[in-house]
Amino acid sequence: ANTYTVKKGDSLWRIANQNKTTVTNLKSWNNLKSDNIYIGQKLKVSAGSITNNTNTSKPSTSKPSNSSTKTYTVKKGDSLWSISRQYKTAVDNIKSWNKLTSNTIYIGQKITIK
């Protein structure tokens, strides 16, 4: 299995994205019970059966491909937190992608998810 050493500013979502996997897989491969990680922690970033000699922890680019970008329309009862859980990302990511300065969203609002 490939491993990755956690750096300042990393999140499970970012590490999963960089390694073309999911947060669920990272948590499973590393026996994590929560989303909390710490600087210097070594994480498996692939299943043990995959042999890959290339370094997969390349820096993420700020422009994701269009195929990975979704638009979500806010419905009654939604919150940034509930949307973040649905798309397995962080509230701060959604706020950043949509240039939101508060946690206030409204019904019918279009939210970009990357």
Jmol script that loads the backbone (N, CA, C; Angstrom):
load data "model"
ATOM      1  N   ALA A   1       0.842  -1.194   0.000  1.00  0.00           N
ATOM      2  CA  ALA A   1       0.000   0.000   0.000  1.00  0.00           C
ATOM      3  C   ALA A   1       0.881   1.248   0.000  1.00  0.00           C
ATOM      4  N   ASN A   2       0.448   2.272  -0.712  1.00  0.00           N
ATOM      5  CA  ASN A   2       1.151   3.551  -0.696  1.00  0.00           C
ATOM      6  C   ASN A   2       0.813   4.275   0.598  1.00  0.00           C
ATOM      7  N   THR A   3       1.761   5.063   1.102  1.00  0.00           N
ATOM      8  CA  THR A   3       1.503   5.843   2.308  1.00  0.00           C
ATOM      9  C   THR A   3       1.724   7.319   2.031  1.00  0.00           C
ATOM     10  N   TYR A   4       1.130   8.124   2.883  1.00  0.00           N
ATOM     11  CA  TYR A   4       1.232   9.575   2.775  1.00  0.00           C
ATOM     12  C   TYR A   4       1.444  10.124   4.182  1.00  0.00           C
ATOM     13  N   THR A   5       2.343  11.094   4.328  1.00  0.00           N
ATOM     14  CA  THR A   5       2.574  11.731   5.622  1.00  0.00           C
ATOM     15  C   THR A   5       1.790  13.040   5.672  1.00  0.00           C
ATOM     16  N   VAL A   6       0.927  13.171   6.675  1.00  0.00           N
ATOM     17  CA  VAL A   6       0.058  14.338   6.822  1.00  0.00           C
ATOM     18  C   VAL A   6       0.890  15.593   7.058  1.00  0.00           C
ATOM     19  N   LYS A   7       0.547  16.654   6.317  1.00  0.00           N
ATOM     20  CA  LYS A   7       1.220  17.948   6.444  1.00  0.00           C
ATOM     21  C   LYS A   7       0.230  18.986   6.974  1.00  0.00           C
ATOM     22  N   LYS A   8       0.749  20.124   7.412  1.00  0.00           N
ATOM     23  CA  LYS A   8      -0.086  21.214   7.891  1.00  0.00           C
ATOM     24  C   LYS A   8      -1.091  21.593   6.807  1.00  0.00           C
ATOM     25  N   GLY A   9      -2.353  21.753   7.173  1.00  0.00           N
ATOM     26  CA  GLY A   9      -3.392  22.160   6.237  1.00  0.00           C
ATOM     27  C   GLY A   9      -4.100  21.005   5.555  1.00  0.00           C
ATOM     28  N   ASP A  10      -3.614  19.776   5.738  1.00  0.00           N
ATOM     29  CA  ASP A  10      -4.252  18.617   5.107  1.00  0.00           C
ATOM     30  C   ASP A  10      -5.576  18.271   5.774  1.00  0.00           C
ATOM     31  N   SER A  11      -6.437  17.643   5.023  1.00  0.00           N
ATOM     32  CA  SER A  11      -7.675  17.063   5.543  1.00  0.00           C
ATOM     33  C   SER A  11      -7.836  15.710   4.875  1.00  0.00           C
ATOM     34  N   LEU A  12      -8.653  14.853   5.457  1.00  0.00           N
ATOM     35  CA  LEU A  12      -8.900  13.556   4.824  1.00  0.00           C
ATOM     36  C   LEU A  12      -9.462  13.753   3.423  1.00  0.00           C
ATOM     37  N   TRP A  13     -10.336  14.752   3.266  1.00  0.00           N
ATOM     38  CA  TRP A  13     -10.928  15.010   1.950  1.00  0.00           C
ATOM     39  C   TRP A  13      -9.846  15.359   0.936  1.00  0.00           C
ATOM     40  N   ARG A  14      -8.935  16.241   1.296  1.00  0.00           N
ATOM     41  CA  ARG A  14      -7.863  16.668   0.381  1.00  0.00           C
ATOM     42  C   ARG A  14      -6.953  15.490   0.032  1.00  0.00           C
ATOM     43  N   ILE A  15      -6.581  14.697   1.036  1.00  0.00           N
ATOM     44  CA  ILE A  15      -5.703  13.549   0.798  1.00  0.00           C
ATOM     45  C   ILE A  15      -6.409  12.528  -0.094  1.00  0.00           C
ATOM     46  N   ALA A  16      -7.686  12.271   0.169  1.00  0.00           N
ATOM     47  CA  ALA A  16      -8.456  11.334  -0.667  1.00  0.00           C
ATOM     48  C   ALA A  16      -8.514  11.833  -2.100  1.00  0.00           C
ATOM     49  N   ASN A  17      -8.788  13.116  -2.264  1.00  0.00           N
ATOM     50  CA  ASN A  17      -8.878  13.722  -3.595  1.00  0.00           C
ATOM     51  C   ASN A  17      -7.562  13.578  -4.359  1.00  0.00           C
ATOM     52  N   GLN A  18      -6.458  13.884  -3.690  1.00  0.00           N
ATOM     53  CA  GLN A  18      -5.136  13.813  -4.318  1.00  0.00           C
ATOM     54  C   GLN A  18      -4.782  12.389  -4.736  1.00  0.00           C
ATOM     55  N   ASN A  19      -5.337  11.414  -4.032  1.00  0.00           N
ATOM     56  CA  ASN A  19      -4.985  10.020  -4.284  1.00  0.00           C
ATOM     57  C   ASN A  19      -6.100   9.238  -4.970  1.00  0.00           C
ATOM     58  N   LYS A  20      -7.070   9.982  -5.513  1.00  0.00           N
ATOM     59  CA  LYS A  20      -8.169   9.386  -6.288  1.00  0.00           C
ATOM     60  C   LYS A  20      -8.856   8.252  -5.524  1.00  0.00           C
ATOM     61  N   THR A  21      -9.207   8.556  -4.279  1.00  0.00           N
ATOM     62  CA  THR A  21      -9.929   7.596  -3.455  1.00  0.00           C
ATOM     63  C   THR A  21     -10.975   8.365  -2.657  1.00  0.00           C
ATOM     64  N   THR A  22     -11.564   7.718  -1.665  1.00  0.00           N
ATOM     65  CA  THR A  22     -12.610   8.355  -0.864  1.00  0.00           C
ATOM     66  C   THR A  22     -12.171   8.463   0.596  1.00  0.00           C
ATOM     67  N   VAL A  23     -12.807   9.377   1.311  1.00  0.00           N
ATOM     68  CA  VAL A  23     -12.560   9.511   2.747  1.00  0.00           C
ATOM     69  C   VAL A  23     -12.912   8.195   3.439  1.00  0.00           C
ATOM     70  N   THR A  24     -13.993   7.561   3.001  1.00  0.00           N
ATOM     71  CA  THR A  24     -14.416   6.280   3.589  1.00  0.00           C
ATOM     72  C   THR A  24     -13.308   5.240   3.466  1.00  0.00           C
ATOM     73  N   ASN A  25     -12.679   5.160   2.276  1.00  0.00           N
ATOM     74  CA  ASN A  25     -11.574   4.213   2.095  1.00  0.00           C
ATOM     75  C   ASN A  25     -10.408   4.551   3.011  1.00  0.00           C
ATOM     76  N   LEU A  26     -10.026   5.831   3.067  1.00  0.00           N
ATOM     77  CA  LEU A  26      -8.907   6.230   3.931  1.00  0.00           C
ATOM     78  C   LEU A  26      -9.178   5.823   5.376  1.00  0.00           C
ATOM     79  N   LYS A  27     -10.390   6.093   5.849  1.00  0.00           N
ATOM     80  CA  LYS A  27     -10.732   5.773   7.239  1.00  0.00           C
ATOM     81  C   LYS A  27     -10.687   4.254   7.460  1.00  0.00           C
ATOM     82  N   SER A  28     -11.150   3.496   6.470  1.00  0.00           N
ATOM     83  CA  SER A  28     -11.150   2.043   6.576  1.00  0.00           C
ATOM     84  C   SER A  28      -9.731   1.483   6.578  1.00  0.00           C
ATOM     85  N   TRP A  29      -8.908   1.900   5.617  1.00  0.00           N
ATOM     86  CA  TRP A  29      -7.536   1.399   5.494  1.00  0.00           C
ATOM     87  C   TRP A  29      -6.687   1.752   6.696  1.00  0.00           C
ATOM     88  N   ASN A  30      -7.029   2.855   7.391  1.00  0.00           N
ATOM     89  CA  ASN A  30      -6.217   3.338   8.502  1.00  0.00           C
ATOM     90  C   ASN A  30      -6.887   3.152   9.861  1.00  0.00           C
ATOM     91  N   ASN A  31      -8.010   2.429   9.882  1.00  0.00           N
ATOM     92  CA  ASN A  31      -8.752   2.176  11.124  1.00  0.00           C
ATOM     93  C   ASN A  31      -9.055   3.460  11.873  1.00  0.00           C
ATOM     94  N   LEU A  32      -9.452   4.509  11.129  1.00  0.00           N
ATOM     95  CA  LEU A  32      -9.791   5.788  11.753  1.00  0.00           C
ATOM     96  C   LEU A  32     -11.258   5.778  12.160  1.00  0.00           C
ATOM     97  N   LYS A  33     -11.527   6.239  13.380  1.00  0.00           N
ATOM     98  CA  LYS A  33     -12.907   6.296  13.877  1.00  0.00           C
ATOM     99  C   LYS A  33     -13.521   7.683  13.659  1.00  0.00           C
ATOM    100  N   SER A  34     -12.661   8.689  13.371  1.00  0.00           N
ATOM    101  CA  SER A  34     -13.153  10.047  13.150  1.00  0.00           C
ATOM    102  C   SER A  34     -12.390  10.654  11.983  1.00  0.00           C
ATOM    103  N   ASP A  35     -12.709  11.895  11.639  1.00  0.00           N
ATOM    104  CA  ASP A  35     -12.021  12.600  10.559  1.00  0.00           C
ATOM    105  C   ASP A  35     -10.764  13.311  11.059  1.00  0.00           C
ATOM    106  N   ASN A  36     -10.427  13.144  12.334  1.00  0.00           N
ATOM    107  CA  ASN A  36      -9.275  13.845  12.905  1.00  0.00           C
ATOM    108  C   ASN A  36      -7.975  13.177  12.486  1.00  0.00           C
ATOM    109  N   ILE A  37      -7.060  13.987  11.932  1.00  0.00           N
ATOM    110  CA  ILE A  37      -5.721  13.519  11.588  1.00  0.00           C
ATOM    111  C   ILE A  37      -4.733  14.538  12.145  1.00  0.00           C
ATOM    112  N   TYR A  38      -3.468  14.167  12.229  1.00  0.00           N
ATOM    113  CA  TYR A  38      -2.489  15.085  12.797  1.00  0.00           C
ATOM    114  C   TYR A  38      -1.237  15.127  11.932  1.00  0.00           C
ATOM    115  N   ILE A  39      -0.540  16.254  12.003  1.00  0.00           N
ATOM    116  CA  ILE A  39       0.685  16.460  11.233  1.00  0.00           C
ATOM    117  C   ILE A  39       1.692  15.376  11.597  1.00  0.00           C
ATOM    118  N   GLY A  40       2.299  14.781  10.565  1.00  0.00           N
ATOM    119  CA  GLY A  40       3.292  13.727  10.771  1.00  0.00           C
ATOM    120  C   GLY A  40       2.700  12.331  10.747  1.00  0.00           C
ATOM    121  N   GLN A  41       1.371  12.220  10.824  1.00  0.00           N
ATOM    122  CA  GLN A  41       0.705  10.920  10.793  1.00  0.00           C
ATOM    123  C   GLN A  41       0.915  10.279   9.422  1.00  0.00           C
ATOM    124  N   LYS A  42       1.201   8.978   9.405  1.00  0.00           N
ATOM    125  CA  LYS A  42       1.352   8.254   8.144  1.00  0.00           C
ATOM    126  C   LYS A  42       0.039   7.532   7.855  1.00  0.00           C
ATOM    127  N   LEU A  43      -0.501   7.772   6.658  1.00  0.00           N
ATOM    128  CA  LEU A  43      -1.767   7.162   6.266  1.00  0.00           C
ATOM    129  C   LEU A  43      -1.578   6.289   5.039  1.00  0.00           C
ATOM    130  N   LYS A  44      -2.229   5.122   5.027  1.00  0.00           N
ATOM    131  CA  LYS A  44      -2.291   4.322   3.808  1.00  0.00           C
ATOM    132  C   LYS A  44      -3.231   5.041   2.856  1.00  0.00           C
ATOM    133  N   VAL A  45      -2.794   5.217   1.609  1.00  0.00           N
ATOM    134  CA  VAL A  45      -3.632   5.929   0.635  1.00  0.00           C
ATOM    135  C   VAL A  45      -4.035   5.031  -0.523  1.00  0.00           C
ATOM    136  N   SER A  46      -3.812   3.728  -0.374  1.00  0.00           N
ATOM    137  CA  SER A  46      -4.282   2.765  -1.369  1.00  0.00           C
ATOM    138  C   SER A  46      -4.491   1.434  -0.673  1.00  0.00           C
ATOM    139  N   ALA A  47      -5.251   0.572  -1.327  1.00  0.00           N
ATOM    140  CA  ALA A  47      -5.459  -0.772  -0.791  1.00  0.00           C
ATOM    141  C   ALA A  47      -4.140  -1.519  -0.866  1.00  0.00           C
ATOM    142  N   GLY A  48      -3.929  -2.460   0.003  1.00  0.00           N
ATOM    143  CA  GLY A  48      -2.673  -3.182   0.065  1.00  0.00           C
ATOM    144  C   GLY A  48      -2.319  -3.936  -1.205  1.00  0.00           C
ATOM    145  N   SER A  49      -3.309  -4.327  -2.007  1.00  0.00           N
ATOM    146  CA  SER A  49      -3.034  -5.145  -3.190  1.00  0.00           C
ATOM    147  C   SER A  49      -2.545  -4.333  -4.374  1.00  0.00           C
ATOM    148  N   ILE A  50      -2.642  -3.018  -4.303  1.00  0.00           N
ATOM    149  CA  ILE A  50      -2.226  -2.171  -5.414  1.00  0.00           C
ATOM    150  C   ILE A  50      -0.732  -1.928  -5.327  1.00  0.00           C
ATOM    151  N   THR A  51      -0.011  -2.225  -6.412  1.00  0.00           N
ATOM    152  CA  THR A  51       1.407  -1.892  -6.432  1.00  0.00           C
ATOM    153  C   THR A  51       1.597  -0.762  -7.417  1.00  0.00           C
ATOM    154  N   ASN A  52       2.123   0.327  -6.926  1.00  0.00           N
ATOM    155  CA  ASN A  52       2.284   1.529  -7.734  1.00  0.00           C
ATOM    156  C   ASN A  52       3.552   2.206  -7.268  1.00  0.00           C
ATOM    157  N   ASN A  53       4.538   2.273  -8.145  1.00  0.00           N
ATOM    158  CA  ASN A  53       5.825   2.836  -7.756  1.00  0.00           C
ATOM    159  C   ASN A  53       5.893   4.342  -7.917  1.00  0.00           C
ATOM    160  N   THR A  54       4.864   4.950  -8.502  1.00  0.00           N
ATOM    161  CA  THR A  54       4.905   6.399  -8.686  1.00  0.00           C
ATOM    162  C   THR A  54       4.408   7.090  -7.435  1.00  0.00           C
ATOM    163  N   ASN A  55       4.844   8.301  -7.222  1.00  0.00           N
ATOM    164  CA  ASN A  55       4.429   9.083  -6.055  1.00  0.00           C
ATOM    165  C   ASN A  55       3.047   9.663  -6.338  1.00  0.00           C
ATOM    166  N   THR A  56       2.037   9.175  -5.617  1.00  0.00           N
ATOM    167  CA  THR A  56       0.667   9.610  -5.884  1.00  0.00           C
ATOM    168  C   THR A  56       0.271  10.826  -5.063  1.00  0.00           C
ATOM    169  N   SER A  57       1.135  11.320  -4.183  1.00  0.00           N
ATOM    170  CA  SER A  57       0.758  12.469  -3.365  1.00  0.00           C
ATOM    171  C   SER A  57       1.205  13.770  -4.035  1.00  0.00           C
ATOM    172  N   LYS A  58       0.792  13.941  -5.286  1.00  0.00           N
ATOM    173  CA  LYS A  58       1.135  15.168  -6.004  1.00  0.00           C
ATOM    174  C   LYS A  58       0.234  16.300  -5.524  1.00  0.00           C
ATOM    175  N   PRO A  59       0.684  17.547  -5.629  1.00  0.00           N
ATOM    176  CA  PRO A  59      -0.131  18.658  -5.144  1.00  0.00           C
ATOM    177  C   PRO A  59      -1.441  18.759  -5.928  1.00  0.00           C
ATOM    178  N   SER A  60      -2.492  19.130  -5.235  1.00  0.00           N
ATOM    179  CA  SER A  60      -3.765  19.266  -5.932  1.00  0.00           C
ATOM    180  C   SER A  60      -3.757  20.559  -6.738  1.00  0.00           C
ATOM    181  N   THR A  61      -4.464  20.527  -7.846  1.00  0.00           N
ATOM    182  CA  THR A  61      -4.563  21.729  -8.661  1.00  0.00           C
ATOM    183  C   THR A  61      -5.810  22.481  -8.236  1.00  0.00           C
ATOM    184  N   SER A  62      -5.824  23.763  -8.479  1.00  0.00           N
ATOM    185  CA  SER A  62      -6.962  24.556  -8.034  1.00  0.00           C
ATOM    186  C   SER A  62      -8.107  24.515  -9.042  1.00  0.00           C
ATOM    187  N   LYS A  63      -7.886  23.863 -10.193  1.00  0.00           N
ATOM    188  CA  LYS A  63      -8.944  23.797 -11.194  1.00  0.00           C
ATOM    189  C   LYS A  63      -9.360  22.345 -11.418  1.00  0.00           C
ATOM    190  N   PRO A  64     -10.400  21.860 -10.714  1.00  0.00           N
ATOM    191  CA  PRO A  64     -10.838  20.482 -10.946  1.00  0.00           C
ATOM    192  C   PRO A  64     -11.499  20.364 -12.317  1.00  0.00           C
ATOM    193  N   SER A  65     -11.507  19.162 -12.860  1.00  0.00           N
ATOM    194  CA  SER A  65     -12.152  18.975 -14.155  1.00  0.00           C
ATOM    195  C   SER A  65     -13.655  19.162 -14.001  1.00  0.00           C
ATOM    196  N   ASN A  66     -14.312  19.561 -15.078  1.00  0.00           N
ATOM    197  CA  ASN A  66     -15.750  19.817 -15.023  1.00  0.00           C
ATOM    198  C   ASN A  66     -16.534  18.586 -14.594  1.00  0.00           C
ATOM    199  N   SER A  67     -16.029  17.399 -14.914  1.00  0.00           N
ATOM    200  CA  SER A  67     -16.761  16.185 -14.578  1.00  0.00           C
ATOM    201  C   SER A  67     -16.877  15.981 -13.074  1.00  0.00           C
ATOM    202  N   SER A  68     -15.967  16.589 -12.288  1.00  0.00           N
ATOM    203  CA  SER A  68     -16.033  16.396 -10.846  1.00  0.00           C
ATOM    204  C   SER A  68     -16.775  17.530 -10.144  1.00  0.00           C
ATOM    205  N   THR A  69     -17.238  18.517 -10.891  1.00  0.00           N
ATOM    206  CA  THR A  69     -17.964  19.635 -10.302  1.00  0.00           C
ATOM    207  C   THR A  69     -19.459  19.407 -10.446  1.00  0.00           C
ATOM    208  N   LYS A  70     -20.177  19.568  -9.323  1.00  0.00           N
ATOM    209  CA  LYS A  70     -21.633  19.386  -9.336  1.00  0.00           C
ATOM    210  C   LYS A  70     -22.291  20.676  -8.856  1.00  0.00           C
ATOM    211  N   THR A  71     -23.521  20.875  -9.274  1.00  0.00           N
ATOM    212  CA  THR A  71     -24.305  21.992  -8.761  1.00  0.00           C
ATOM    213  C   THR A  71     -25.452  21.408  -7.948  1.00  0.00           C
ATOM    214  N   TYR A  72     -25.582  21.873  -6.720  1.00  0.00           N
ATOM    215  CA  TYR A  72     -26.629  21.412  -5.817  1.00  0.00           C
ATOM    216  C   TYR A  72     -27.579  22.567  -5.559  1.00  0.00           C
ATOM    217  N   THR A  73     -28.886  22.301  -5.656  1.00  0.00           N
ATOM    218  CA  THR A  73     -29.889  23.316  -5.360  1.00  0.00           C
ATOM    219  C   THR A  73     -30.381  23.108  -3.928  1.00  0.00           C
ATOM    220  N   VAL A  74     -30.259  24.137  -3.113  1.00  0.00           N
ATOM    221  CA  VAL A  74     -30.642  24.059  -1.704  1.00  0.00           C
ATOM    222  C   VAL A  74     -32.150  23.836  -1.572  1.00  0.00           C
ATOM    223  N   LYS A  75     -32.506  22.868  -0.706  1.00  0.00           N
ATOM    224  CA  LYS A  75     -33.907  22.539  -0.443  1.00  0.00           C
ATOM    225  C   LYS A  75     -34.260  22.903   1.004  1.00  0.00           C
ATOM    226  N   LYS A  76     -35.545  22.952   1.295  1.00  0.00           N
ATOM    227  CA  LYS A  76     -36.011  23.238   2.647  1.00  0.00           C
ATOM    228  C   LYS A  76     -35.391  22.240   3.617  1.00  0.00           C
ATOM    229  N   GLY A  77     -34.857  22.739   4.715  1.00  0.00           N
ATOM    230  CA  GLY A  77     -34.261  21.886   5.739  1.00  0.00           C
ATOM    231  C   GLY A  77     -32.759  21.661   5.560  1.00  0.00           C
ATOM    232  N   ASP A  78     -32.209  22.063   4.411  1.00  0.00           N
ATOM    233  CA  ASP A  78     -30.775  21.889   4.173  1.00  0.00           C
ATOM    234  C   ASP A  78     -29.951  22.842   5.033  1.00  0.00           C
ATOM    235  N   SER A  79     -28.732  22.423   5.324  1.00  0.00           N
ATOM    236  CA  SER A  79     -27.736  23.292   5.949  1.00  0.00           C
ATOM    237  C   SER A  79     -26.409  22.983   5.270  1.00  0.00           C
ATOM    238  N   LEU A  80     -25.450  23.872   5.422  1.00  0.00           N
ATOM    239  CA  LEU A  80     -24.133  23.576   4.854  1.00  0.00           C
ATOM    240  C   LEU A  80     -23.600  22.267   5.428  1.00  0.00           C
ATOM    241  N   TRP A  81     -23.859  22.023   6.707  1.00  0.00           N
ATOM    242  CA  TRP A  81     -23.389  20.793   7.333  1.00  0.00           C
ATOM    243  C   TRP A  81     -24.019  19.569   6.684  1.00  0.00           C
ATOM    244  N   SER A  82     -25.358  19.591   6.466  1.00  0.00           N
ATOM    245  CA  SER A  82     -26.021  18.419   5.879  1.00  0.00           C
ATOM    246  C   SER A  82     -25.563  18.195   4.436  1.00  0.00           C
ATOM    247  N   ILE A  83     -25.339  19.277   3.705  1.00  0.00           N
ATOM    248  CA  ILE A  83     -24.848  19.153   2.324  1.00  0.00           C
ATOM    249  C   ILE A  83     -23.419  18.604   2.343  1.00  0.00           C
ATOM    250  N   SER A  84     -22.600  19.067   3.273  1.00  0.00           N
ATOM    251  CA  SER A  84     -21.212  18.591   3.358  1.00  0.00           C
ATOM    252  C   SER A  84     -21.177  17.091   3.664  1.00  0.00           C
ATOM    253  N   ARG A  85     -22.073  16.607   4.514  1.00  0.00           N
ATOM    254  CA  ARG A  85     -22.124  15.170   4.834  1.00  0.00           C
ATOM    255  C   ARG A  85     -22.537  14.388   3.578  1.00  0.00           C
ATOM    256  N   GLN A  86     -23.525  14.916   2.840  1.00  0.00           N
ATOM    257  CA  GLN A  86     -24.037  14.233   1.654  1.00  0.00           C
ATOM    258  C   GLN A  86     -22.937  14.048   0.612  1.00  0.00           C
ATOM    259  N   TYR A  87     -22.071  15.051   0.470  1.00  0.00           N
ATOM    260  CA  TYR A  87     -21.015  14.997  -0.549  1.00  0.00           C
ATOM    261  C   TYR A  87     -19.647  14.640   0.029  1.00  0.00           C
ATOM    262  N   LYS A  88     -19.627  14.231   1.325  1.00  0.00           N
ATOM    263  CA  LYS A  88     -18.394  13.797   1.975  1.00  0.00           C
ATOM    264  C   LYS A  88     -17.277  14.833   1.824  1.00  0.00           C
ATOM    265  N   THR A  89     -17.595  16.062   2.193  1.00  0.00           N
ATOM    266  CA  THR A  89     -16.612  17.135   2.160  1.00  0.00           C
ATOM    267  C   THR A  89     -16.784  17.992   3.411  1.00  0.00           C
ATOM    268  N   ALA A  90     -16.001  19.037   3.522  1.00  0.00           N
ATOM    269  CA  ALA A  90     -16.054  19.909   4.695  1.00  0.00           C
ATOM    270  C   ALA A  90     -16.887  21.152   4.396  1.00  0.00           C
ATOM    271  N   VAL A  91     -17.556  21.671   5.413  1.00  0.00           N
ATOM    272  CA  VAL A  91     -18.325  22.912   5.291  1.00  0.00           C
ATOM    273  C   VAL A  91     -17.414  24.017   4.757  1.00  0.00           C
ATOM    274  N   ASP A  92     -16.182  24.098   5.272  1.00  0.00           N
ATOM    275  CA  ASP A  92     -15.249  25.141   4.821  1.00  0.00           C
ATOM    276  C   ASP A  92     -14.955  25.039   3.332  1.00  0.00           C
ATOM    277  N   ASN A  93     -14.911  23.808   2.794  1.00  0.00           N
ATOM    278  CA  ASN A  93     -14.697  23.641   1.351  1.00  0.00           C
ATOM    279  C   ASN A  93     -15.866  24.238   0.568  1.00  0.00           C
ATOM    280  N   ILE A  94     -17.079  23.910   0.981  1.00  0.00           N
ATOM    281  CA  ILE A  94     -18.267  24.426   0.285  1.00  0.00           C
ATOM    282  C   ILE A  94     -18.277  25.948   0.345  1.00  0.00           C
ATOM    283  N   LYS A  95     -17.958  26.504   1.518  1.00  0.00           N
ATOM    284  CA  LYS A  95     -17.935  27.965   1.654  1.00  0.00           C
ATOM    285  C   LYS A  95     -16.881  28.573   0.731  1.00  0.00           C
ATOM    286  N   SER A  96     -15.725  27.942   0.649  1.00  0.00           N
ATOM    287  CA  SER A  96     -14.644  28.449  -0.201  1.00  0.00           C
ATOM    288  C   SER A  96     -15.034  28.384  -1.680  1.00  0.00           C
ATOM    289  N   TRP A  97     -15.548  27.236  -2.123  1.00  0.00           N
ATOM    290  CA  TRP A  97     -15.908  27.058  -3.534  1.00  0.00           C
ATOM    291  C   TRP A  97     -16.981  28.039  -3.973  1.00  0.00           C
ATOM    292  N   ASN A  98     -17.835  28.459  -3.026  1.00  0.00           N
ATOM    293  CA  ASN A  98     -18.966  29.326  -3.351  1.00  0.00           C
ATOM    294  C   ASN A  98     -18.779  30.751  -2.845  1.00  0.00           C
ATOM    295  N   LYS A  99     -17.592  31.067  -2.338  1.00  0.00           N
ATOM    296  CA  LYS A  99     -17.265  32.398  -1.830  1.00  0.00           C
ATOM    297  C   LYS A  99     -18.291  32.871  -0.798  1.00  0.00           C
ATOM    298  N   LEU A 100     -18.693  31.940   0.094  1.00  0.00           N
ATOM    299  CA  LEU A 100     -19.664  32.262   1.147  1.00  0.00           C
ATOM    300  C   LEU A 100     -18.908  32.808   2.354  1.00  0.00           C
ATOM    301  N   THR A 101     -19.431  33.877   2.937  1.00  0.00           N
ATOM    302  CA  THR A 101     -18.787  34.476   4.105  1.00  0.00           C
ATOM    303  C   THR A 101     -19.492  34.105   5.411  1.00  0.00           C
ATOM    304  N   SER A 102     -20.630  33.414   5.287  1.00  0.00           N
ATOM    305  CA  SER A 102     -21.329  32.950   6.488  1.00  0.00           C
ATOM    306  C   SER A 102     -21.905  31.566   6.183  1.00  0.00           C
ATOM    307  N   ASN A 103     -22.549  30.972   7.197  1.00  0.00           N
ATOM    308  CA  ASN A 103     -23.176  29.658   7.019  1.00  0.00           C
ATOM    309  C   ASN A 103     -24.613  29.771   6.526  1.00  0.00           C
ATOM    310  N   THR A 104     -25.050  30.979   6.180  1.00  0.00           N
ATOM    311  CA  THR A 104     -26.428  31.191   5.747  1.00  0.00           C
ATOM    312  C   THR A 104     -26.591  30.808   4.290  1.00  0.00           C
ATOM    313  N   ILE A 105     -27.551  29.911   4.034  1.00  0.00           N
ATOM    314  CA  ILE A 105     -27.927  29.545   2.667  1.00  0.00           C
ATOM    315  C   ILE A 105     -29.443  29.648   2.580  1.00  0.00           C
ATOM    316  N   TYR A 106     -29.972  29.685   1.353  1.00  0.00           N
ATOM    317  CA  TYR A 106     -31.412  29.834   1.209  1.00  0.00           C
ATOM    318  C   TYR A 106     -31.954  28.853   0.173  1.00  0.00           C
ATOM    319  N   ILE A 107     -33.237  28.531   0.326  1.00  0.00           N
ATOM    320  CA  ILE A 107     -33.904  27.582  -0.572  1.00  0.00           C
ATOM    321  C   ILE A 107     -33.806  28.104  -2.008  1.00  0.00           C
ATOM    322  N   GLY A 108     -33.424  27.207  -2.918  1.00  0.00           N
ATOM    323  CA  GLY A 108     -33.303  27.555  -4.322  1.00  0.00           C
ATOM    324  C   GLY A 108     -31.905  28.017  -4.707  1.00  0.00           C
ATOM    325  N   GLN A 109     -31.055  28.279  -3.723  1.00  0.00           N
ATOM    326  CA  GLN A 109     -29.683  28.717  -4.001  1.00  0.00           C
ATOM    327  C   GLN A 109     -28.915  27.576  -4.673  1.00  0.00           C
ATOM    328  N   LYS A 110     -28.114  27.923  -5.658  1.00  0.00           N
ATOM    329  CA  LYS A 110     -27.270  26.939  -6.353  1.00  0.00           C
ATOM    330  C   LYS A 110     -25.904  26.934  -5.675  1.00  0.00           C
ATOM    331  N   ILE A 111     -25.477  25.747  -5.231  1.00  0.00           N
ATOM    332  CA  ILE A 111     -24.211  25.583  -4.544  1.00  0.00           C
ATOM    333  C   ILE A 111     -23.315  24.709  -5.422  1.00  0.00           C
ATOM    334  N   THR A 112     -22.074  25.149  -5.636  1.00  0.00           N
ATOM    335  CA  THR A 112     -21.114  24.366  -6.391  1.00  0.00           C
ATOM    336  C   THR A 112     -20.397  23.406  -5.444  1.00  0.00           C
ATOM    337  N   ILE A 113     -20.321  22.130  -5.856  1.00  0.00           N
ATOM    338  CA  ILE A 113     -19.621  21.095  -5.087  1.00  0.00           C
ATOM    339  C   ILE A 113     -18.516  20.544  -5.998  1.00  0.00           C
ATOM    340  N   LYS A 114     -17.282  20.537  -5.494  1.00  0.00           N
ATOM    341  CA  LYS A 114     -16.160  20.041  -6.300  1.00  0.00           C
ATOM    342  C   LYS A 114     -15.614  18.763  -5.718  1.00  0.00           C
TER     343      LYS A 114
END
end "model"
wireframe off; spacefill off
backbone 0.3
color backbone group
